[in-house]
Amino acid sequence: MNGPDAATLASWIADSRECTLAVLDELDDSHLDIPPYLPTVNPFRWELCHLAWFQDHFVLQHGLGLDPTDPEAARLFDSAAVGHERRWRQEPLSRARVRSYLMAVRDRVLDELGRREPTAELRDLVLLGVFHEDMHGEAFTYTRQALGLQPPNSAVLPSGAVSGVAGRAPGGDVEVPGGTFRLGAEDDGRFAFDNERCAHTVELAPFRIARLPVSQGELEAFVGEGGYERPEVWSPAGWQWRQAVSAEQPLYWKRDGEGGWLRRHFGDLQPVEPELPAVHVSWYEADAWCRWAGRRLPSEAEWEAAAAAEIAGGGLATSKRAHPWGEAPPDRWLANLDARVMGCVPCGAHAAGDTPLGCRQLYGNVWEWTESTFSPYPGFVPGVYADYSEPWFGARKVLRGGSWATRARMLRNTLRNFFTPERRDVYAGFRTCAR
């Protein structure tokens, strides 16, 4: 079977739920009950219960044909049935009730898995629940950043445990040859979200892509040259957004009173770190930076080719790597993932995770915007979670690669993330291509 066995699934279920319960434990009531309505944030208690409902609905009910753990949960916590504003109007459950529901669903799922070796179909439903919870775990983290709360109480690696921080970061571009490339996930029995499926052939012209993501220092240069006041470097939609929200500098940046910049990281202000990647950048800002610098964002096909394509005879081979460096799963030496250091590391770190052509940090640190609009691949068929992708086609931009808060177990070169172009609360940065 192309996927984790029952023991691994059980450990992932327990781990993802432990991280979710930590949110409940680490936030006091004044933080759990977020003040007035925020359009990009769910109430914490609702979102916590939604995770339990999701796992119950897809694994226990859909996968195993069992009755719901809580018959009232669908009416309250089904995201397809309960609109965003309505979530804010619900009477929040008590802390004890939230915990009880999360633990009851987890325990039922673990008990059922202990009775059987999962079929491929059940395995994929379990993974859907785990990865869905992992995504919300990352969202909890950037919500805490947005609200100025302290970061999660995760273990922090000693500085020497980050691979390749010392020394100069490699600059310049990598040359990627053109040719035929298979974009997307093949139907090989491994888990993939519905929007990754239907791998198909695309033709790519040769291109040059940056070895590293754009740094805070490079973003600061754009600010210093009046980038936020120059409509000629913005798209019409981007300039309209900049004016509408009065964006005059990157999110969470403020002047230090001495001509420099400070950046808020959770609840603390610290000087902007020029060697770290730019983060909390909207697609509009990334596009404007590219116009200012005479660069462009990669298409998602170019990004995936840079991360996955093998080279043969001076062109693209038919084979692909699972990860930028090869087939080995991500670990702490290859990429900054799993919230191990609770923030970004320098752009030169993690040399062990380089692609064969020399691109660094295609995984981890920051999600990377592409120029591509989120669209279905040819032959797209919605998965069992029908609302995951299809409602958002045409209105969002694709990001690739994962951030420092993304769980390593869900990453692969074909994974697509997608947000509307004005979002900059997420852990998004960008990498560029030569025009």
MOQUITA-V419869 format. One line per field, one symbol per residue. ss: DSSP state (@ for helix, = for strand, . for the rest). psi: psi as a letter, one per 30 degrees, with the letter a starting at -180 (. if undefined). burial: 1 if it has 9 or more other C-alpha atoms within 8 Angstrom, else 0. A space follows every 50 residues. Layout:
# MOQUITA-V419869
ss->???
psi->???
burial->???
This chain:
# MOQUITA-V419869
ss->.....@@@@@@@@@@@@@@@@@@@@@..@@@@...........@@@@@@@ @@@@@@@@@@@@@.........@@@@@......@@@@@@.....@@@@@@ @@@@@@@@@@@@@......@@@@@@@@@@@@@@@@@@@@@@@@@@@.... ........@@@...........====..=====..........@@@...= ====..====....=@@@@@@@@@..@@@.@@@..@@@@@@@@@@..... ..===.....=====..====....==.....@@@@@@@@@@@.===..@ @@@@@@@@====..======..=..=...................=.... @@@.............=======................@@@....==== .......@@@......===........===.===.
psi->kilkaeeeeeeeeeeeeeeefeeeefklefeeikalkkfgkkkeeeeeee eeeeeeeeeeeeefgllkejffeefegjfffjleeeeffkjklleeeeee eeeeeeeeeeeeefflkkleeeeeeeeeeeeeeeeeeeeeefeeeefgll llhlkkkleffjkgellkkkaalkkkllakkjkakligflkklefflhkl klkklklkkkellkleeeeeeeefggefgjffgkleeeeeeeeeghjfll kgklkgfgfaklkkjcgkklkkjfflkklhkleeeeeeeeeefhalkllf eeeeeeefklkkhgaklfllkelefbfklkafffljlgheghalllfflh ffgklffgkkhfkldkkkklfkkjlklkgkkkaeifgeeeffkfflkkll flafgkkeffklffkklkllffkgflikallllk.
burial->00010100110111011011101100100001110000000111111111 11111111111110000100001000110001010011000000000110 11011101110010000100011111101111111011111111110110 10000010000111100000001111111111111000000001111111 01010111111111111111011000110000111001101100001000 10101000001111111000010111111111111111111100111111 11111111111000111100111110000101111111111101111111 11111000111011111111101101100101000000110010011111 11111111001011110110101110111111110
